[in-house]
Amino acid sequence: MTTTPQRRAAVLGSPIAHSLSPALHRAAYTALGLTGWSYGRHEVDEAALPAFIDRLRTEPAAGWAGLSLTMPLKRAVIPLLDRVGAPAAAVQAVNTVVVAADGTLDGTNTDIPGLVNALRDSGVTRVPSAAVLGAGATASSALAALAGLCDGDVTVYVRGPARAAEMRAWGERLGVPVVVAPWERAARALDAPLVIATTPAGATDALAAAVPAAPGTLFDVLYEPWPTALAAAWAARGGAVLGGLDLLVHQAVLQVELMTGRVPGPLAAMRAAGLAASAAR
C-alpha cells in the first residue's frame, strides 16, 4: 500500500447531510491505497462560500486537494476562482475545484462527462431527440452532454418566461437546437427516446401517471429519495432508468482522477460503496 502525504478534500452544499460523496471518495482512496487522504462534508450556502474558499488559499499546510460542489454553489463559486475550464464556463456551472500545485484554484465540470459516461455505460450513445425537465445548473450540463449525443431537437420544459429565455440562450451557446415548452405540457416529454429530469425532489411526481406504454430511457438525476415516483413508474413500464447515483459515481470518478492524479479512478469500488451507502439509509 502506498503511503501518501496528508491531503484533504470535501463536498460543500446546502443541504448536504444526505450527500453520498464522502462514501464514494473514501472508497476510492482505499482502492488506490491513498492512506493519507480524507474527505469531509460541510454545510455551506452561498453567503458562507467566500469565507470557505479563502480557507483554501490561506491554509496551505492543511493539504487541500480540492472540493466537490453541489446546490446551490455551482454558479456562485465561479467568481471566486483563478481559472475556470471551458466546459464549465460554457454552462456556468462548476462542480469541482482543484487546488493546483501553486495554490491557485481551478474550476471544472465533471457533471457533463459524467452524464455522457453514465449513458454510455447503459448503452445510450446516440438518440434522435431528447427532452430535459427543468432549467437549473444541472439542466445546462445536460444540454452540454446532449450536444454530443443527440442528433435532433432537445425540448426543455420550464416554468416561466425567464427560464425559457435562459435555456434558449444555453442552446445557442452550446450549439444545441433547443425547443422550449411550458411545464404544463411536461407530460409530452415522456414520449422522447431520452428524458433527463433535473428537477428537485417531488417536482415530477405528478408525471408518473403519464408514463407511456413503451418508454425509452429516463435519466433522473436525483438519488435522494430514490426511486422517484417517475422513475418507479418508468421501470414498471419496462423503460430503462438511470438515477442520480449513476451520475454521482461517474462524475466522482473524474473528480478523484483530477484531485489525486491517479488514472483511471476505481469506478467499480466507488459504485459498490455508493450502492451500499444508499441501501443503508
Salt bridges, closest charged atoms under 4 A:
GLU59 OE2 - ARG55 NE 3.79
ASP82 OD2 - ARG57 NH1 2.94
ASP106 OD1 - ARG83 NE 2.76
ASP111 OD2 - LYS74 NZ 2.78
ASP121 OD2 - HIS250 NE2 3.15
ASP121 OD2 - ARG271 NH2 3.12
ASP151 OD1 - ARG126 NH2 2.25
GLU166 OE2 - ARG75 NH1 3.18
GLU166 OE2 - ARG163 NH1 3.91
GLU224 OE1 - ARG281 NH1 3.21
